[in-house]
Amino acid sequence: MLFCQLAHADSLREITNGLQCCLGKLRHLGVQRSPKRSTLAYANAHRPWELYQDLFFALYSRFQARGELGVRKAKFRFKNKLISFDSTTISLCLALFPWAKFRKAKGGVKVHVGLDHDTYLPIFAHITEAKLHDIKGLRLFSPNPDSIVVMDRGYVDYTLFNRWSDQGVFFVTRLKDNAEYEVVATQPVPEHFPILSDQTIRLTGAKAAKACPTLLRRVVVWDEKNQRQLTLLTNHHDFEASTISDIYKDRWEIELFFKALKQTLKIKTFVGESENALRIQIWTALIAILILKWLHHLSKVTWSFSNLASMLRLNLFTYRDLFAWLQDPWRIEPIPPPPPVQLTLDLR
């Protein structure tokens, strides 16, 4: 399945044929012969997808402990764990995946992801039916105290926000347009920053006030690029308003992660039709992007993540020193001349 992801194989037959062509270069892995297509199909249908989930988090813990996954891009002064939460929907053909019915003539699954901004890799991932609401996916996530979870306003859940506040978990999101509140206090806004207002508020809506009686913070930011106002909601009262704005701006990293996942790996077309096969392919895609992120961090070449993935695919079964290739992928290996051979010319 890793070969499927890295080589962009479109079917089980392409996987088996591709491995068969490279059979001589797989001996060091103990692969003496290419697996049959029926063997792969049986494994996709019956091998538990939880195995690949556990493997992903085991590899993630190992790379993170060794500091080989990079560092946070934005230079925030705080040391809190920053996590973006969002989901992406993968469309499926209802005729092939009848168990994933989404709409009347459309199927799909939804991948809920909590992205760690220290490594820009998931520390939480859960696959559900596409019709499941995003808030229900967020409720499955249990962040640690002092973490900061940033998300869009589609995840506003005042009951959950109140529980997080009691547990010491912070959040940054957007306030809904129809939210009812009263201003308790107003803080001065910093100069030379696009902050329009900074207020401490109390929710006054009938259901919202009961679900979340704690005081919250409302920060209004001017978005110069899109020429609009963004009204942010948070339970963190100590950070500067500009820091709250920068935290929400950094949420864009999860959109970049979804873009890299869909453009670089195989999660739009699937080699199996069962739910187990689909989950295996998504988790092996996450394992592949974890390995690619690791290689991208080790490389000293200033290339993009997509270029690394494409170049690795072209050199997938080339006998080269991997780490030397990461440092200088354009170096041409010298070809030693063949030894002199005296040919015979039989004229008799």
N, C-alpha and C positions, 0 to 999 in steps of 0.2 A: 504493500500500500504506500510505502514511502517512495518506491519507484514510480508508482502511479502519480503521486503528487509532484515529484521533482522532474519527471520526464514528460508530464502532461499526457499520460496515457488516457484514452477515452473509453476503454472497455477492458474487460477481463482478458479478451483475446490479445489486445495490444500489450497488456502487461506480460502475459506468458510468452508471446513472441519476442518482445523486447528483452526479457531476461534470457531467453534461449539464445539470442544473438550475442549476448554478453556473458555466456555461461563460463567461458574460460577465465574471465576476470572476476568471477564470484567464488572461486575455490577458497580464497583466504577467509571467506565468511562461512565456509562449511557447506556451501550450496553446490551439490554435485550434479544436480539436474534441475531444470526449470519445472516449477509446479504446474500441474494440469489445471485447465480452466475449471473443471468440475471441483477440484480441490479448493481453489480460491472461492468459488461460489458457495461451497458448503461452509467454509470458514467464515465468510461474511454473514451467513445466515445464522450460524450457531455459536461462534466464538463471542463471549460477552464483551460488549463495547466498554464496559467499566474497566477492563484491562488497559485499554488505551488511555482512558481518563487518568488512571493511576500512574501510568508511565509518563504522561505529560507533566503531572505535578511533581513526580520524583525527579525528572530531568530539570524542571524549573528550579526546584529547591537546590539541586546540586550546582547548577550554573550560578544561581544567585549567591550561594554561600561562598563561591570562589570569586565573586565580583567580575564575572565574565559576560554580563548582559548590558553593559553601558551604564550611564548615569542620567539623571533627570536633565532635560534640555533647559527648561526654565529655571533660572537661578532664584528660587524662592528662599527667603531667609528662614522660614519655619522648617522644622524637621518632621512634621506630621506626615503620615502616609496619605498621599493624594490619590484618589481613585475616581475614574470616570465610569459611569454606568450608562449603558445604552443597549439596544438590541438591533439586529439586522434580520431581515426576512429573506429566506431563500425560496424562490418559487419552484414548484414541482408540477409535473404533468399529472393531472388527476387520474388519467387512464392507467398510468404506470404505478402511481402511489395513491391508491384509493383510501388508505388508512390515514393520509395527511390532508383530508378535506378541509379547505379553508373557506372557500366561497362556493357558489352554485356550480361553477365550471372551472374551479381553480384550486390547486393544492399548494401546500407550503409548510415550512417549519420556521421557527424563530429561534435565533441564538442570542441568549442574554449574556452579556459580558461585563465583568468588572475589570477595568484596565488599570493596572498599577503604573503610575507615572514615573516610578523609579527605574523601571525596566521597559515600559511600554509593551507589556505582555499581560495576558489575563491572569489574575489571581482567582477569578471566579468565572465559570462558564456553565451554562445550563441550556439544553436543547428542549424545546417544547413545541406544541402545535402552534401554527401561525395565528390562530384565532385567540390564543391566550393574551389577555391584556398585559401591557408592559408593567403595570403596578404589581401584578401578581408575580411577575418574574423578579421584581425588586425585593419583594417580601421574602424570597428564598435566600437572599444575600444577608449575611451577618457580619458586618465590618467590626473590626476591633476598636476599642475605645481610643480616642484621640485621632481617629482617622477622619479625613475630610472627603466626603462623597459628593461629586458634582454631576449634575444631570439636567436634562431639559425639563420643561414644565409639564410634559406628559406624565411625569412620575410624581406629581404632587399628591402626597398622601399624608394628611395632617396627623392621623393617628400614628403612623409610622414615624413621622418627624418628632412627635412628642416622646415616643419610646426611645428614639435615638438620643434625644436631649437628656433623658434620664440616665442613659447608659454612657454618656460622654462622647457620643459620636456626632461630628459636625456635618452639615450639608450645605451646599450652595446650589440653588436652582432658580428658576424664573417664577415670579408671582403671576398667577392667573389674572386676566383682565377684569373678571367679575368678582374678585375677592373683596370682601368687606372687612374693614379694619379701622382702628383709631390710632392716631399718633400719640405716643406717650412722651417721647423726647426727640429732639432734633440735634444732631451733631454737626459741627462745622465741616465743610467739604474742603479737601486739599486744593491748593492752587496748582495751576499748570497740569491738571489732570481732568479728563472728561467726566468728572463726577458731578451730577446735577443736584443730588440730594442724598442725605444719609440720615435715616430715621429709625427709631425704636418703636415698634408697633405692637398692638394686641389685636388678634383676630376677633371680629364681632359677629360674624355669621352664625346662625343658629347651630349648625352642625360643626363648623370649624372651631368655634369657641369652646365647645364641649370636647372635641377631639384633641385640640392643642391649646390649652390655656396658658402655656409659657410665652414669655415675651420673645419676639422675633425681630429681625433687622431687615429693613427695606432700603436697598441701595439702587438709585437710578443712575444709569450710565448712558452716555451718548456714544452711539456706534457711528463713527465717522465714515467708515467704509460703506455701510448700507444706509446711512442717513436716517437713523431711527433711534428711539429710546429703548433701552433694555432695563426692565425692572427686576432686580435680583432679590431673592429671599434667602436668608441664612439664619442660623442660630448661633453664629460666632460673633461675639460682640467686642473682641479685643483687637482683631486685625484692622489695619487701615482699609478704608473703602476702596482704595486703588488696588490693594492686594486681593480683596474679594472679586474685583473686576478681572484681575489677571487670572485668578483661579478659574473663573467661568470661561475665560477666553482659551485657557489651556485644555478645555473639554474637547476642542477640535481634534486632539490627538486620537481619540477613539474613532472618529470618522476616518482618519488616515489609516488606522489599523484595519478597519473593515475594508477599505479600498485596497490595501495591500493584500489582504487575505483573499479577496475575490479575484483580483487581477493576476496574482502570482501563482495561486494554487488552484486545485480542482475541487471546488465546492458548488459549482453551478450545474455541472453534469455529474451523474453518479453511475458507478459500475455495478451497483446492486439495487434492487427494488424494495427490499424489506426495510423495516425501521431500524433493525440492528445494523444492517449494512450501511445505511445512511449515517447513523451515529458514528460508526467506525471510520468512515471516510472523513467526517468533519473533525473528529479527534486526531486522526493522522495528519490532517491539514494543519492543525494547531501544533502538533509535534514538529512538523516540517518547518513551520514559520519560526518556532523556537530555535531549531538548529540553524536556520538561516540568519536569525538575529545574532546568534552566538558568533557565527562566522563573520558577519558584517562588523561586529565589534572588534574581532581579532584583526581584521584587515586594516592595513595602513593606507589603502588606496581610497581616494575621495570619490567613490562612485555611489550611485543610488542603490537602494535596496532592490529595486526591480532589475537593475543591470547585473547585480551580483547573482540574482536568481537565474536570469537568462544565461549568463556566462557559465554558471555551474551546471546548468542543464546541458550545455554544449560540451562540457568536459567531464560529464558524469562518470564515464568509464575510461578515462584517460589515465595512464600510469604516470602520475606526477606527484611531487611532494605537495600535499595540500596546503601546508602553512607557508611554504615558499611561494606557491602560486597566489595565495592571498596577499602577500607583500608585493609581488611583481608579476601580475597575470600576463603581461605582454612580453615577457622575456622568452626568446626563442631558444629552445633546448638544442645544443649542438648535436648534430648527427655524425657519429664517428664513421670514417670511411671504412668500407669492407676490406678485409685482408686480401692481399693479392692472390688470385687463383689462376693457376696455369691450366688453360684449357687444352684439350687434346684434339687433334684433327686427324681423323682416321681416313687415310686416303687409299687404304688397301681394299 
